[in-house]
């Protein structure tokens, strides 16, 4: 349906996503599931990272192995819900740098309001993974990617748990070079801009707020 969208259909991700959708899932379990899904999705999003040879000593002999080449990966969660995905990816890539983009959605216009931006050093070769559990209207996602590009980022991928067609379309119209990874492409948005069937407000469910 969308050329730059990858829906990660691994059975473990789909199993955990179903538990995540359940309104009866407690905050503690919701946090754990978001972390687990983010880590599993990161495998897919980083499968084509460049490698370079490196010499190491095993207990028995010297050999040549492979290591990730280039600048360290950067994780950029969109505050606040994106924070819930950071630890899961960090478990996979412990040396990754972490930046933050602060955005919230105006409840009347459904457009993003920017309040914070701080990322690792602007390196054209660095891969930036933008993290946000929901890609709904696409406003925050487009704004975040635009801010990163304005700061010099050239390699950007967007990881979310659940996406709406409207949000994916808006993102790819604005940034056709960005690859999107989602655990599910849901049906549509409701009048309030929430994804259906979705999983509710990810930030509130992560942090136990309303």
N, C-alpha and C positions, 0 to 999 in steps of 0.2 A: 504493500500500500504506500509506503514511504521508502525511498531508496536509501536514506541514511539512518534508518531506524532498525535496530536489532532488538527483537523481543527474545529474551533469554528464557528458553522453555525447559531448562534442566528440571527433572522431576523434583529434586530437593528444594529448588527455588519455588516451584509451583505449590508444593506441599506447605512450605512455610508461609507463602503469601496468603493461602487460604486461612491459616490460623491468624494471620495479621488482620485480615478483613473482618474477622469475627468481633462483633461489638462487645462480647463478653471477655475478650482477652485482656488480662490485667496489665497495668502500666509496666510492671517489671518484665513480664513476658513479651510485651510489645517491643520494649527496648532491645531485648535479646534477639528477637526475630529480625528487627531492622538491621542490627549489626551482622547477623548471620547471612542475611540475604545480600547485604552490601559486599561482604567478603566474597561470596560466591560469584556475584556479578563482576567483581573486579578481575577475576580470572579471565572472563570473556573480554573485558574492556582493555586488558593489557597483554593479550596473547600475541600481539605483533610487535612488542617492544624490541628494539635492536639489541643484539648481543655482540660481545667481543671476547676473544680468547684470553685466558689468564692461567698462569702456571701456579700449581699448588702442590704441596707435599702431603701425600696420604701417609698413613702409618707404615706403608710398605714401599712406596716409590714416588717419584715425581711424575705428575701428569698434567695434561692440559684440560681445563674445564671452560665453562662459559659464564659470563656475568653480564648483567644489564649494562649497556653502554650509554654514554651521554649524561646530561644533567639529571639530578634526582627528580623524581616525579613530584608534582605538587597537587595536593588535595585542597579544593576550595569549596567548603560547605556554604550554602546560602542560609544565613541565620533566620530563624533559629532551628528549624526542623532538620536542616542538613547536618547539624552536629550529630544527630543520631546515627549517621552512616559512617562517620570518621573512624571510630575505633575498629569497626569491622575491616575497613580497607587497610588501616595501619597494621593490623595483625598480619596481613599479607605482605605489605611493603613497609617495614618498620622504619626505614630511613627516609620516607617521604616527607617533604616539607608541607606545612599546613598554613593556608591563608584563610581569610574570612571576608565574606561580602554580606553586609547587613541590608536587608530589604523587607518591607512588609507591604501587604496588599491593602489599598484603600477599599474599604467595604462598600463604598458607593460607586466608585468608578471601576473597581476591580483592577486598577493599574498599580504598578509597583511604586513604592516610595523608598528612596535610597537614603541610608543613614550611616553606613560604615563601609570602608574598603581598605584592606591591607593584605598584600600577597607577598610571597617570596620574590627575590630579585628578578627583574625582568630579563629573562633569557629566552631568545627566540627558539632555541632547541628544546626547551623544557616542555614536557607534556603536562597539561593541566586537566585534572578531573574535577568537574563541577558536580557537587552532590546536593540533591534535593529529593526527598521522597516522592513529591508530587509534581508532575508537569501538567498543570490544569489549563489556565488561559494562555500560558506561555509568556506572559508579560515579565515576570521576574526572571525567567530563564534567559529571555532575549536581552534584558537589561544587564544581567550578570555577565553574559558572554561579551556584550558590547564593551562593558567596563574593562574586562580582561584584555580584549583586543586593543583598547585605547591605551592600556599600560604596556603593550608590546607583545602580548602572548599571541602565538601563531598556531600552536597545536592544542586544541581544546576538545574534550569529550564530555558529554553530559550524561550522568548516571541518575536514574530515578527508579522508584519501585513501580509506580503506576502512572500512566500517561493517558491523556485524552487526545483524540484526533485533532481537535481544535488547537491544542497547545503544540503538538508536534508540527502541524502545518505552519503555525505562526513562527516557530523557531527556525524551521528549514527555509521559509521564505526570507527571513532576515539573515540567517547564517547557514547557507547551503553546504558549507564546508565542515560543519560540526557533526560528529557522529553521536547519535543518541542511543543509549542502552536502557531498556526498561524490562521489568519483570512481567508487565502486562500492559496491553493497549486496551483501555476500557471503552465503554460505549459512547459516552457524551458528557457534557456539563449540564448541571441544572441552572436555574435562573440566578442562583447565588454564586455560580462559578465553581461549585464543587463537582468532583468527578463521580460519575455513576457507572457501576456500582461503587467503586472507590473503596476507601477505608476510613472515611471521616477526615477530621483535621489532624494530620500527622503530628504537628507540633504539640497540640493539646494532649494527644494520646501518649506522646513520648514523655512529656513533662508533668502530666497530671493536672493540667490547667483547663480552663473553659474559655 
